[in-house]
Structure formats: structure tokens, C-alpha cells
């Protein structure tokens, strides 16, 4: 995203926070491609047939974000941080609803990270969400890294940009969080 476009997104986020009724309509075209890219990345990580499409995930997440206009997004990075959290909630809610429908059927399995060396860690999305909530209570900065990388689909550099930290810090938090979550889920 160009610098000019980033500033435009920030201006529209401020307008949205100020209650401008047209801001959401003008914002969506500017952030849609980025949100869709994040959703596609997340959906590609999931095993099995998909009943939730990236487009649906983007639209539902955006509707939640636009409805939370009082949240007062500080800047573009803050918006994408909140978007990753919204996608997390949507995916977990969707997974829970599917589980209720299946009643005992095989649950979806989710790779915690396919990008790191070693065997991918696999776990139930609901169990991952519960463990991530416990991690968030103890180490919120580590949990944010997981939300952005796993649920938001950001790479190390993008996560560092959103959080305003170095790539090295993101890698360190990711290693810690991954190990903590593996332990918590077993």
C-alpha cells in the first residue's frame, strides 16, 4: 500500500471514529484487498473442506469493524490489528457452530504454524482459542503476535510493522508463544 493510500486509510479511520456515515463505504475499497489477502492466507492454512469463504470472512469482519466505529482506530496498523482479532473471533465462532451441527463428528484441525521448521502443530481451533486467551492474560504482547500471524495471516515483517516493534522481537515472541501454546494444548 502506497504512503498516500496509507494516509487516506488513516484519515478515513478517523472519520469513521468521528461518526462519518460515509467513511465505511469509502474505506472498504481501500482496505478490501489487504483484508482479503489476510483472509485467503488464513483459510489456506485450514485443513479439509471450507464452509466459510475468504470473501465472507472479510465482509463479516469489516461489518464488525465498521460497527465498532466508536473504537477510535488510531491508525492503519491499529485497524489491521483489530481486524486480525475480528477474524479470530469469527473463525472460532464459525468453528463452534460447525461443531454443534456435527455433534461428535471429526473436528476441523488447524496447523498452528506451517512456516516454522519441525512438524506442524495441530490442534482444535476452540482449544487454541482457549489457550490463546490464557496466554493473553499472562503475556498480552505474545498473544497479539499469534493473533496477527496465525489469525491475521501476517508475516514477521508485517506483524512488526503493526506492533511497532522489530522483526527480532516478533520472532522471539512467536517462538515463546508457540511453545507456550503447544504445552497448554497438550
N, CA and C atoms as an extended XYZ file, in Angstrom:
558
Properties=species:S:1:pos:R:3:atomname:S:1:resname:S:1:resid:I:1 pbc="F F F"
N         0.856       -1.164        0.000 N   UNK     1
C         0.000        0.000        0.000 CA  UNK     1
C         0.906        1.232        0.000 C   UNK     1
N         0.645        2.159       -0.894 N   UNK     2
C         1.458        3.367       -1.008 CA  UNK     2
C         1.285        4.243        0.228 C   UNK     2
N         2.256        5.124        0.439 N   UNK     3
C         2.179        6.043        1.583 CA  UNK     3
C         0.929        6.916        1.493 C   UNK     3
N         0.624        7.388        0.281 N   UNK     4
C        -0.552        8.238        0.099 CA  UNK     4
C        -1.827        7.487        0.485 C   UNK     4
N        -1.895        6.239        0.071 N   UNK     5
C        -3.072        5.429        0.383 CA  UNK     5
C        -3.142        5.135        1.888 C   UNK     5
N        -1.982        4.923        2.517 N   UNK     6
C        -1.952        4.689        3.963 CA  UNK     6
C        -2.499        5.895        4.711 C   UNK     6
N        -2.118        7.080        4.276 N   UNK     7
C        -2.624        8.300        4.912 CA  UNK     7
C        -4.132        8.443        4.694 C   UNK     7
N        -4.589        8.075        3.493 N   UNK     8
C        -6.022        8.141        3.201 CA  UNK     8
C        -6.794        7.177        4.106 C   UNK     8
N        -6.241        5.971        4.309 N   UNK     9
C        -6.873        4.995        5.208 CA  UNK     9
C        -6.938        5.561        6.618 C   UNK     9
N        -5.843        6.139        7.074 N   UNK    10
C        -5.822        6.725        8.420 CA  UNK    10
C        -6.855        7.832        8.552 C   UNK    10
N        -6.949        8.687        7.538 N   UNK    11
C        -7.952        9.768        7.566 CA  UNK    11
C        -9.373        9.208        7.619 C   UNK    11
N        -9.629        8.172        6.842 N   UNK    12
C       -10.967        7.577        6.836 CA  UNK    12
C       -11.268        6.873        8.159 C   UNK    12
N       -10.260        6.272        8.774 N   UNK    13
C       -10.464        5.643       10.078 CA  UNK    13
C       -10.824        6.695       11.123 C   UNK    13
N       -10.174        7.854       11.039 N   UNK    14
C       -10.512        8.958       11.945 CA  UNK    14
C       -11.939        9.433       11.697 C   UNK    14
N       -12.323        9.533       10.432 N   UNK    15
C       -13.685        9.956       10.088 CA  UNK    15
C       -14.701        8.928       10.581 C   UNK    15
N       -14.372        7.658       10.449 N   UNK    16
C       -15.252        6.597       10.935 CA  UNK    16
C       -15.432        6.714       12.444 C   UNK    16
N       -14.338        6.943       13.141 N   UNK    17
C       -14.393        7.115       14.596 CA  UNK    17
C       -15.179        8.340       15.007 C   UNK    17
N       -15.178        9.354       14.153 N   UNK    18
C       -15.922       10.589       14.444 CA  UNK    18
C       -17.399       10.468       14.075 C   UNK    18
N       -17.778        9.309       13.518 N   UNK    19
C       -19.184        9.091       13.208 CA  UNK    19
C       -19.609        9.446       11.797 C   UNK    19
N       -18.656        9.670       10.891 N   UNK    20
C       -18.989        9.975        9.497 CA  UNK    20
C       -19.687        8.761        8.884 C   UNK    20
N       -20.946        8.905        8.486 N   UNK    21
C       -21.698        7.751        7.972 CA  UNK    21
C       -21.178        7.211        6.644 C   UNK    21
N       -20.459        8.018        5.878 N   UNK    22
C       -19.959        7.574        4.579 CA  UNK    22
C       -18.537        7.020        4.647 C   UNK    22
N       -17.873        7.147        5.787 N   UNK    23
C       -16.470        6.740        5.899 CA  UNK    23
C       -16.281        5.249        5.635 C   UNK    23
N       -17.170        4.420        6.149 N   UNK    24
C       -17.033        2.969        5.955 CA  UNK    24
C       -17.123        2.614        4.469 C   UNK    24
N       -18.031        3.255        3.758 N   UNK    25
C       -18.175        2.979        2.324 CA  UNK    25
C       -16.934        3.387        1.538 C   UNK    25
N       -16.298        4.473        1.948 N   UNK    26
C       -15.083        4.924        1.260 CA  UNK    26
C       -13.861        4.122        1.703 C   UNK    26
N       -13.896        3.589        2.933 N   UNK    27
C       -12.759        2.833        3.471 CA  UNK    27
C       -12.662        1.437        2.872 C   UNK    27
N       -13.784        0.759        2.721 N   UNK    28
C       -13.758       -0.635        2.267 CA  UNK    28
C       -12.949       -0.854        0.993 C   UNK    28
N       -13.133       -0.062       -0.063 N   UNK    29
C       -12.333       -0.316       -1.269 CA  UNK    29
C       -10.825       -0.175       -1.038 C   UNK    29
N       -10.438        0.667       -0.085 N   UNK    30
C        -9.017        0.878        0.168 CA  UNK    30
C        -8.374       -0.266        0.952 C   UNK    30
N        -9.141       -0.917        1.826 N   UNK    31
C        -8.573       -1.972        2.673 CA  UNK    31
C        -9.008       -3.368        2.234 C   UNK    31
N        -9.927       -3.445        1.293 N   UNK    32
C       -10.502       -4.732        0.913 CA  UNK    32
C        -9.443       -5.729        0.447 C   UNK    32
N        -8.574       -5.311       -0.469 N   UNK    33
C        -7.570       -6.240       -1.000 CA  UNK    33
C        -6.664       -6.773        0.106 C   UNK    33
N        -6.258       -5.901        1.013 N   UNK    34
C        -5.395       -6.328        2.122 CA  UNK    34
C        -6.141       -7.288        3.048 C   UNK    34
N        -7.386       -6.979        3.377 N   UNK    35
C        -8.170       -7.874        4.234 CA  UNK    35
C        -8.424       -9.211        3.537 C   UNK    35
N        -8.698       -9.164        2.265 N   UNK    36
C        -8.935      -10.413        1.528 CA  UNK    36
C        -7.671      -11.256        1.467 C   UNK    36
N        -6.523      -10.618        1.305 N   UNK    37
C        -5.253      -11.343        1.295 CA  UNK    37
C        -5.034      -12.025        2.637 C   UNK    37
N        -5.320      -11.320        3.718 N   UNK    38
C        -5.183      -11.904        5.052 CA  UNK    38
C        -6.146      -13.077        5.234 C   UNK    38
N        -7.370      -12.913        4.785 N   UNK    39
C        -8.367      -13.978        4.923 CA  UNK    39
C        -7.980      -15.195        4.081 C   UNK    39
N        -7.518      -14.962        2.846 N   UNK    40
C        -7.098      -16.090        1.996 CA  UNK    40
C        -5.960      -16.854        2.631 C   UNK    40
N        -4.997      -16.131        3.206 N   UNK    41
C        -3.878      -16.787        3.876 CA  UNK    41
C        -4.367      -17.657        5.024 C   UNK    41
N        -5.273      -17.098        5.804 N   UNK    42
C        -5.804      -17.844        6.947 CA  UNK    42
C        -6.578      -19.068        6.478 C   UNK    42
N        -7.414      -18.905        5.488 N   UNK    43
C        -8.214      -20.024        5.020 CA  UNK    43
C        -7.347      -21.107        4.381 C   UNK    43
N        -6.256      -20.734        3.748 N   UNK    44
C        -5.354      -21.708        3.134 CA  UNK    44
C        -4.673      -22.572        4.187 C   UNK    44
N        -4.542      -22.077        5.384 N   UNK    45
C        -3.901      -22.832        6.465 CA  UNK    45
C        -4.803      -23.906        7.044 C   UNK    45
N        -6.083      -23.827        6.762 N   UNK    46
C        -7.030      -24.747        7.377 CA  UNK    46
C        -7.167      -25.999        6.532 C   UNK    46
N        -7.268      -27.135        7.207 N   UNK    47
C        -7.443      -28.414        6.532 CA  UNK    47
C        -8.907      -28.655        6.210 C   UNK    47
N        -9.129      -29.534        5.269 N   UNK    48
C       -10.471      -30.010        4.998 CA  UNK    48
C       -11.291      -29.042        4.178 C   UNK    48
N       -12.520      -29.460        3.876 N   UNK    49
C       -13.403      -28.605        3.078 CA  UNK    49
C       -13.786      -27.357        3.857 C   UNK    49
N       -13.867      -26.264        3.145 N   UNK    50
C       -14.178      -24.988        3.771 CA  UNK    50
C       -15.647      -24.650        3.568 C   UNK    50
N       -16.306      -24.280        4.660 N   UNK    51
C       -17.680      -23.820        4.533 CA  UNK    51
C       -17.749      -22.309        4.687 C   UNK    51
N       -16.645      -21.703        5.052 N   UNK    52
C       -16.561      -20.253        5.171 CA  UNK    52
C       -15.545      -19.779        4.144 C   UNK    52
N       -15.966      -18.921        3.255 N   UNK    53
C       -15.090      -18.424        2.197 CA  UNK    53
C       -14.365      -17.155        2.664 C   UNK    53
N       -13.165      -16.892        2.111 N   UNK    54
C       -12.442      -15.673        2.480 CA  UNK    54
C       -13.265      -14.404        2.290 C   UNK    54
N       -14.046      -14.345        1.212 N   UNK    55
C       -14.869      -13.154        0.961 CA  UNK    55
C       -15.867      -12.949        2.090 C   UNK    55
N       -16.498      -14.026        2.535 N   UNK    56
C       -17.457      -13.930        3.637 CA  UNK    56
C       -16.756      -13.504        4.919 C   UNK    56
N       -15.571      -14.034        5.149 N   UNK    57
C       -14.798      -13.667        6.338 CA  UNK    57
C       -14.447      -12.180        6.312 C   UNK    57
N       -14.008      -11.687        5.170 N   UNK    58
C       -13.662      -10.266        5.031 CA  UNK    58
C       -14.881       -9.390        5.276 C   UNK    58
N       -15.990       -9.719        4.643 N   UNK    59
C       -17.183       -8.882        4.766 CA  UNK    59
C       -17.716       -8.878        6.193 C   UNK    59
N       -17.749      -10.040        6.818 N   UNK    60
C       -18.236      -10.102        8.198 CA  UNK    60
C       -17.298       -9.345        9.137 C   UNK    60
N       -15.985       -9.528        8.967 N   UNK    61
C       -15.013       -8.815        9.802 CA  UNK    61
C       -15.145       -7.309        9.596 C   UNK    61
N       -15.280       -6.875        8.341 N   UNK    62
C       -15.390       -5.447        8.074 CA  UNK    62
C       -16.670       -4.875        8.675 C   UNK    62
N       -17.769       -5.620        8.575 N   UNK    63
C       -19.022       -5.135        9.159 CA  UNK    63
C       -18.870       -4.953       10.666 C   UNK    63
N       -18.181       -5.875       11.310 N   UNK    64
C       -17.952       -5.744       12.757 CA  UNK    64
C       -17.064       -4.535       13.061 C   UNK    64
N       -16.051       -4.351       12.235 N   UNK    65
C       -15.142       -3.219       12.451 CA  UNK    65
C       -15.857       -1.889       12.223 C   UNK    65
N       -16.652       -1.820       11.188 N   UNK    66
C       -17.385       -0.582       10.900 CA  UNK    66
C       -18.400       -0.299       12.001 C   UNK    66
N       -19.016       -1.341       12.534 N   UNK    67
C       -19.994       -1.165       13.613 CA  UNK    67
C       -19.322       -0.675       14.891 C   UNK    67
N       -18.038       -0.969       15.021 N   UNK    68
C       -17.297       -0.554       16.209 CA  UNK    68
C       -16.633        0.797       15.984 C   UNK    68
N       -17.291        1.649       15.215 N   UNK    69
C       -16.690        2.930       14.862 CA  UNK    69
C       -16.293        3.749       16.085 C   UNK    69
N       -16.935        3.511       17.215 N   UNK    70
C       -16.554        4.217       18.427 CA  UNK    70
C       -15.238        3.727       18.999 C   UNK    70
N       -14.705        2.645       18.430 N   UNK    71
C       -13.450        2.090       18.933 CA  UNK    71
C       -12.306        3.071       18.729 C   UNK    71
N       -12.460        3.978       17.813 N   UNK    72
C       -11.447        5.000       17.581 CA  UNK    72
C       -10.123        4.422       17.125 C   UNK    72
N       -10.100        3.889       15.918 N   UNK    73
C        -8.857        3.354       15.386 CA  UNK    73
C        -7.830        4.473       15.324 C   UNK    73
N        -6.688        4.225       15.899 N   UNK    74
C        -5.655        5.255       15.983 CA  UNK    74
C        -4.945        5.476       14.657 C   UNK    74
N        -4.782        4.395       13.896 N   UNK    75
C        -4.073        4.465       12.627 CA  UNK    75
C        -4.287        3.155       11.887 C   UNK    75
N        -3.734        3.056       10.725 N   UNK    76
C        -3.879        1.882        9.870 CA  UNK    76
C        -3.418        0.618       10.580 C   UNK    76
N        -2.292        0.667       11.263 N   UNK    77
C        -1.778       -0.520       11.968 CA  UNK    77
C        -2.772       -0.991       13.009 C   UNK    77
N        -3.356       -0.054       13.743 N   UNK    78
C        -4.341       -0.404       14.764 CA  UNK    78
C        -5.550       -1.072       14.119 C   UNK    78
N        -5.991       -0.550       12.986 N   UNK    79
C        -7.121       -1.130       12.274 CA  UNK    79
C        -6.852       -2.590       11.913 C   UNK    79
N        -5.675       -2.881       11.345 N   UNK    80
C        -5.377       -4.258       10.946 CA  UNK    80
C        -5.169       -5.167       12.158 C   UNK    80
N        -4.702       -4.619       13.254 N   UNK    81
C        -4.606       -5.383       14.499 CA  UNK    81
C        -6.005       -5.797       14.953 C   UNK    81
N        -6.933       -4.853       14.951 N   UNK    82
C        -8.312       -5.145       15.346 CA  UNK    82
C        -8.963       -6.090       14.333 C   UNK    82
N        -8.618       -5.947       13.052 N   UNK    83
C        -9.160       -6.843       12.021 CA  UNK    83
C        -8.728       -8.283       12.278 C   UNK    83
N        -7.476       -8.481       12.678 N   UNK    84
C        -7.000       -9.839       12.986 CA  UNK    84
C        -7.791      -10.428       14.152 C   UNK    84
N        -8.066       -9.612       15.156 N   UNK    85
C        -8.866      -10.083       16.298 CA  UNK    85
C       -10.286      -10.430       15.854 C   UNK    85
N       -10.854       -9.620       14.983 N   UNK    86
C       -12.210       -9.890       14.498 CA  UNK    86
C       -12.238      -11.193       13.702 C   UNK    86
N       -11.222      -11.420       12.881 N   UNK    87
C       -11.163      -12.670       12.124 CA  UNK    87
C       -11.022      -13.856       13.065 C   UNK    87
N       -10.236      -13.695       14.112 N   UNK    88
C       -10.094      -14.768       15.110 CA  UNK    88
C       -11.458      -15.117       15.692 C   UNK    88
N       -12.182      -14.096       16.143 N   UNK    89
C       -13.491      -14.337       16.754 CA  UNK    89
C       -14.438      -15.012       15.759 C   UNK    89
N       -14.440      -14.526       14.524 N   UNK    90
C       -15.327      -15.101       13.512 CA  UNK    90
C       -14.993      -16.557       13.227 C   UNK    90
N       -13.716      -16.860       13.082 N   UNK    91
C       -13.323      -18.239       12.800 CA  UNK    91
C       -13.659      -19.169       13.958 C   UNK    91
N       -13.417      -18.714       15.173 N   UNK    92
C       -13.743      -19.540       16.337 CA  UNK    92
C       -15.253      -19.722       16.445 C   UNK    92
N       -16.009      -18.647       16.267 N   UNK    93
C       -17.472      -18.755       16.317 CA  UNK    93
C       -17.986      -19.699       15.233 C   UNK    93
N       -17.429      -19.585       14.032 N   UNK    94
C       -17.832      -20.457       12.933 CA  UNK    94
C       -17.503      -21.915       13.266 C   UNK    94
N       -16.320      -22.130       13.814 N   UNK    95
C       -15.895      -23.484       14.181 CA  UNK    95
C       -16.817      -24.070       15.242 C   UNK    95
N       -17.157      -23.265       16.238 N   UNK    96
C       -18.060      -23.741       17.290 CA  UNK    96
C       -19.428      -24.100       16.718 C   UNK    96
N       -19.930      -23.260       15.830 N   UNK    97
C       -21.242      -23.532       15.223 CA  UNK    97
C       -21.193      -24.822       14.408 C   UNK    97
N       -20.119      -25.031       13.665 N   UNK    98
C       -19.977      -26.263       12.892 CA  UNK    98
C       -19.917      -27.467       13.811 C   UNK    98
N       -19.205      -27.336       14.944 N   UNK    99
C       -19.090      -28.435       15.900 CA  UNK    99
C       -20.431      -28.807       16.490 C   UNK    99
N       -21.253      -27.811       16.754 N   UNK   100
C       -22.595      -28.079       17.290 CA  UNK   100
C       -23.432      -28.825       16.266 C   UNK   100
N       -23.242      -28.496       14.989 N   UNK   101
C       -24.012      -29.178       13.956 CA  UNK   101
C       -23.557      -30.624       13.778 C   UNK   101
N       -22.281      -30.845       13.905 N   UNK   102
C       -21.752      -32.190       13.681 CA  UNK   102
C       -22.008      -33.118       14.865 C   UNK   102
N       -21.997      -32.588       16.079 N   UNK   103
C       -22.213      -33.378       17.292 CA  UNK   103
C       -21.407      -34.669       17.291 C   UNK   103
N       -20.141      -34.525       17.563 N   UNK   104
C       -19.308      -35.711       17.689 CA  UNK   104
C       -18.565      -36.085       16.423 C   UNK   104
N       -18.835      -35.415       15.337 N   UNK   105
C       -18.100      -35.708       14.113 CA  UNK   105
C       -16.664      -35.245       14.237 C   UNK   105
N       -15.859      -35.550       13.254 N   UNK   106
C       -14.457      -35.148       13.291 CA  UNK   106
C       -14.358      -33.630       13.278 C   UNK   106
N       -13.572      -33.102       14.185 N   UNK   107
C       -13.418      -31.653       14.267 CA  UNK   107
C       -12.371      -31.175       13.278 C   UNK   107
N       -12.541      -29.931       12.850 N   UNK   108
C       -11.524      -29.332       11.988 CA  UNK   108
C       -10.230      -29.249       12.767 C   UNK   108
N        -9.122      -29.474       12.090 N   UNK   109
C        -7.811      -29.360       12.707 CA  UNK   109
C        -7.113      -28.181       12.052 C   UNK   109
N        -6.365      -27.457       12.829 N   UNK   110
C        -5.754      -26.230       12.336 CA  UNK   110
C        -4.256      -26.274       12.585 C   UNK   110
N        -3.420      -26.062       11.571 N   UNK   111
C        -1.986      -26.013       11.808 CA  UNK   111
C        -1.630      -24.719       12.522 C   UNK   111
N        -0.925      -24.834       13.651 N   UNK   112
C        -0.542      -23.631       14.387 CA  UNK   112
C         0.443      -22.813       13.572 C   UNK   112
N         1.366      -23.490       12.907 N   UNK   113
C         2.269      -22.750       12.032 CA  UNK   113
C         2.945      -23.712       11.081 C   UNK   113
N         2.727      -23.520        9.810 N   UNK   114
C         3.369      -24.361        8.820 CA  UNK   114
C         4.683      -23.752        8.358 C   UNK   114
N         4.935      -22.510        8.727 N   UNK   115
C         6.113      -21.818        8.234 CA  UNK   115
C         7.368      -22.157        9.030 C   UNK   115
N         7.223      -22.553       10.274 N   UNK   116
C         8.379      -22.866       11.090 CA  UNK   116
C         8.866      -24.269       10.807 C   UNK   116
N        10.176      -24.513       10.971 N   UNK   117
C        10.658      -25.873       10.801 CA  UNK   117
C        10.058      -26.761       11.878 C   UNK   117
N        10.145      -28.040       11.692 N   UNK   118
C         9.594      -29.069       12.577 CA  UNK   118
C         8.175      -29.370       12.142 C   UNK   118
N         7.618      -30.398       12.732 N   UNK   119
C         6.275      -30.824       12.350 CA  UNK   119
C         5.267      -29.756       12.688 C   UNK   119
N         4.301      -29.534       11.814 N   UNK   120
C         3.268      -28.558       12.140 CA  UNK   120
C         2.514      -29.001       13.382 C   UNK   120
N         2.225      -28.059       14.221 N   UNK   121
C         1.455      -28.343       15.415 CA  UNK   121
C        -0.002      -28.275       15.005 C   UNK   121
N        -0.768      -29.260       15.410 N   UNK   122
C        -2.155      -29.289       15.016 CA  UNK   122
C        -3.005      -29.288       16.268 C   UNK   122
N        -4.078      -28.561       16.211 N   UNK   123
C        -4.943      -28.517       17.374 CA  UNK   123
C        -6.325      -28.025       17.027 C   UNK   123
N        -7.235      -28.326       17.878 N   UNK   124
C        -8.612      -27.892       17.738 CA  UNK   124
C        -8.646      -26.370       17.859 C   UNK   124
N        -9.365      -25.717       16.970 N   UNK   125
C        -9.425      -24.256       16.957 CA  UNK   125
C       -10.010      -23.709       18.254 C   UNK   125
N       -10.999      -24.387       18.816 N   UNK   126
C       -11.594      -23.930       20.071 CA  UNK   126
C       -10.578      -24.053       21.198 C   UNK   126
N        -9.831      -25.167       21.231 N   UNK   127
C        -8.789      -25.343       22.253 CA  UNK   127
C        -7.692      -24.294       22.080 C   UNK   127
N        -7.345      -23.998       20.830 N   UNK   128
C        -6.349      -22.962       20.565 CA  UNK   128
C        -6.833      -21.614       21.075 C   UNK   128
N        -8.085      -21.292       20.818 N   UNK   129
C        -8.637      -20.021       21.282 CA  UNK   129
C        -8.604      -19.931       22.809 C   UNK   129
N        -8.962      -21.015       23.479 N   UNK   130
C        -8.943      -21.018       24.952 CA  UNK   130
C        -7.519      -20.842       25.468 C   UNK   130
N        -6.577      -21.560       24.876 N   UNK   131
C        -5.178      -21.438       25.293 CA  UNK   131
C        -4.656      -20.032       24.996 C   UNK   131
N        -5.040      -19.478       23.856 N   UNK   132
C        -4.604      -18.126       23.498 CA  UNK   132
C        -5.164      -17.090       24.466 C   UNK   132
N        -6.380      -17.301       24.934 N   UNK   133
C        -6.963      -16.388       25.931 CA  UNK   133
C        -6.173      -16.451       27.240 C   UNK   133
N        -5.739      -17.647       27.626 N   UNK   134
C        -4.910      -17.778       28.845 CA  UNK   134
C        -3.551      -17.105       28.638 C   UNK   134
N        -2.964      -17.291       27.457 N   UNK   135
C        -1.693      -16.635       27.151 CA  UNK   135
C        -1.853      -15.125       27.182 C   UNK   135
N        -2.971      -14.642       26.657 N   UNK   136
C        -3.226      -13.197       26.615 CA  UNK   136
C        -3.275      -12.596       28.014 C   UNK   136
N        -3.809      -13.354       28.982 N   UNK   137
C        -3.876      -12.864       30.356 CA  UNK   137
C        -2.481      -12.754       30.976 C   UNK   137
N        -1.576      -13.624       30.566 N   UNK   138
C        -0.219      -13.632       31.122 CA  UNK   138
C         0.771      -12.795       30.319 C   UNK   138
N         0.670      -12.897       29.013 N   UNK   139
C         1.624      -12.239       28.111 CA  UNK   139
C         0.870      -11.646       26.917 C   UNK   139
N         0.222      -10.500       27.116 N   UNK   140
C        -0.609       -9.939       26.030 CA  UNK   140
C         0.156       -9.657       24.741 C   UNK   140
N         1.412       -9.230       24.843 N   UNK   141
C         2.172       -8.906       23.632 CA  UNK   141
C         2.463      -10.167       22.813 C   UNK   141
N         2.653      -11.293       23.481 N   UNK   142
C         2.890      -12.548       22.779 CA  UNK   142
C         1.601      -13.031       22.096 C   UNK   142
N         0.483      -12.863       22.786 N   UNK   143
C        -0.804      -13.269       22.218 CA  UNK   143
C        -1.142      -12.427       20.984 C   UNK   143
N        -0.794      -11.153       20.999 N   UNK   144
C        -1.055      -10.296       19.832 CA  UNK   144
C        -0.266      -10.767       18.622 C   UNK   144
N         0.965      -11.222       18.861 N   UNK   145
C         1.775      -11.752       17.761 CA  UNK   145
C         1.080      -12.964       17.150 C   UNK   145
N         0.552      -13.849       17.986 N   UNK   146
C        -0.154      -15.034       17.483 CA  UNK   146
C        -1.403      -14.615       16.717 C   UNK   146
N        -2.161      -13.674       17.250 N   UNK   147
C        -3.365      -13.214       16.548 CA  UNK   147
C        -3.027      -12.674       15.171 C   UNK   147
N        -2.008      -11.855       15.108 N   UNK   148
C        -1.654      -11.241       13.830 CA  UNK   148
C        -1.078      -12.252       12.850 C   UNK   148
N        -0.212      -13.145       13.342 N   UNK   149
C         0.414      -14.105       12.429 CA  UNK   149
C        -0.522      -15.238       12.072 C   UNK   149
N        -1.172      -15.819       13.060 N   UNK   150
C        -1.997      -17.002       12.807 CA  UNK   150
C        -3.378      -16.639       12.282 C   UNK   150
N        -4.074      -15.765       12.981 N   UNK   151
C        -5.427      -15.415       12.567 CA  UNK   151
C        -5.439      -14.312       11.518 C   UNK   151
N        -4.480      -13.401       11.591 N   UNK   152
C        -4.438      -12.310       10.626 CA  UNK   152
C        -3.651      -12.639        9.377 C   UNK   152
N        -2.834      -13.704        9.432 N   UNK   153
C        -2.075      -14.127        8.263 CA  UNK   153
C        -0.890      -13.256        7.916 C   UNK   153
N        -0.444      -12.420        8.855 N   UNK   154
C         0.687      -11.536        8.569 CA  UNK   154
C         2.000      -12.288        8.711 C   UNK   154
N         2.997      -11.867        7.940 N   UNK   155
C         4.325      -12.444        8.112 CA  UNK   155
C         5.053      -11.663        9.204 C   UNK   155
N         6.301      -12.010        9.463 N   UNK   156
C         7.058      -11.386       10.549 CA  UNK   156
C         7.185       -9.880       10.356 C   UNK   156
N         7.565       -9.460        9.156 N   UNK   157
C         7.759       -8.020        8.901 CA  UNK   157
C         6.450       -7.243        9.040 C   UNK   157
N         5.360       -7.799        8.529 N   UNK   158
C         4.069       -7.124        8.635 CA  UNK   158
C         3.611       -7.033       10.092 C   UNK   158
N         3.846       -8.101       10.843 N   UNK   159
C         3.488       -8.108       12.261 CA  UNK   159
C         4.303       -7.062       13.011 C   UNK   159
N         5.584       -6.987       12.717 N   UNK   160
C         6.449       -5.993       13.359 CA  UNK   160
C         5.960       -4.579       13.061 C   UNK   160
N         5.534       -4.345       11.826 N   UNK   161
C         5.029       -3.021       11.444 CA  UNK   161
C         3.768       -2.672       12.235 C   UNK   161
N         2.841       -3.625       12.309 N   UNK   162
C         1.580       -3.375       13.015 CA  UNK   162
C         1.837       -3.095       14.490 C   UNK   162
N         2.745       -3.852       15.103 N   UNK   163
C         3.007       -3.704       16.535 CA  UNK   163
C         4.014       -2.602       16.855 C   UNK   163
N         4.712       -2.126       15.848 N   UNK   164
C         5.714       -1.086       16.081 CA  UNK   164
C         6.931       -1.611       16.827 C   UNK   164
N         7.312       -2.868       16.527 N   UNK   165
C         8.490       -3.488       17.150 CA  UNK   165
C         9.392       -4.030       16.046 C   UNK   165
N        10.528       -4.564       16.439 N   UNK   166
C        11.456       -5.118       15.451 CA  UNK   166
C        11.039       -6.520       15.019 C   UNK   166
N        11.552       -6.932       13.869 N   UNK   167
C        11.320       -8.300       13.393 CA  UNK   167
C        11.842       -9.299       14.428 C   UNK   167
N        12.958       -8.977       15.004 N   UNK   168
C        13.581       -9.864       16.002 CA  UNK   168
C        12.659      -10.070       17.206 C   UNK   168
N        12.017       -9.003       17.655 N   UNK   169
C        11.081       -9.110       18.774 CA  UNK   169
C         9.902       -9.999       18.401 C   UNK   169
N         9.382       -9.817       17.190 N   UNK   170
C         8.265      -10.654       16.732 CA  UNK   170
C         8.688      -12.120       16.716 C   UNK   170
N         9.857      -12.413       16.176 N   UNK   171
C        10.338      -13.802       16.125 CA  UNK   171
C        10.481      -14.386       17.525 C   UNK   171
N        11.009      -13.592       18.427 N   UNK   172
C        11.190      -14.056       19.809 CA  UNK   172
C         9.828      -14.324       20.474 C   UNK   172
N         8.892      -13.389       20.328 N   UNK   173
C         7.553      -13.572       20.897 CA  UNK   173
C         6.851      -14.770       20.255 C   UNK   173
N         7.034      -14.942       18.950 N   UNK   174
C         6.398      -16.054       18.243 CA  UNK   174
C         6.913      -17.395       18.766 C   UNK   174
N         8.236      -17.512       18.926 N   UNK   175
C         8.810      -18.767       19.439 CA  UNK   175
C         8.267      -19.070       20.831 C   UNK   175
N         8.253      -18.057       21.690 N   UNK   176
C         7.751      -18.255       23.045 CA  UNK   176
C         6.275      -18.655       23.016 C   UNK   176
N         5.467      -17.904       22.282 N   UNK   177
C         4.027      -18.156       22.253 CA  UNK   177
C         3.722      -19.530       21.672 C   UNK   177
N         4.421      -19.893       20.630 N   UNK   178
C         4.200      -21.199       20.005 CA  UNK   178
C         4.492      -22.305       21.004 C   UNK   178
N         5.615      -22.223       21.692 N   UNK   179
C         5.964      -23.250       22.685 CA  UNK   179
C         4.953      -23.265       23.829 C   UNK   179
N         4.557      -22.088       24.272 N   UNK   180
C         3.585      -21.985       25.368 CA  UNK   180
C         2.252      -22.599       24.964 C   UNK   180
N         1.794      -22.310       23.766 N   UNK   181
C         0.522      -22.836       23.289 CA  UNK   181
C         0.570      -24.350       23.081 C   UNK   181
N         1.668      -24.847       22.559 N   UNK   182
C         1.822      -26.294       22.392 CA  UNK   182
C         1.686      -26.973       23.743 C   UNK   182
N         2.390      -26.428       24.735 N   UNK   183
C         2.327      -27.001       26.079 CA  UNK   183
C         0.921      -26.898       26.666 C   UNK   183
N         0.277      -25.762       26.494 N   UNK   184
C        -1.055      -25.548       27.056 CA  UNK   184
C        -2.118      -26.421       26.402 C   UNK   184
N        -1.905      -26.780       25.155 N   UNK   185
C        -2.904      -27.567       24.435 CA  UNK   185
C        -2.704      -29.077       24.603 C   UNK   185
N        -1.625      -29.482       25.246 N   UNK   186
C        -1.394      -30.917       25.452 CA  UNK   186
C        -1.617      -31.316       26.882 C   UNK   186
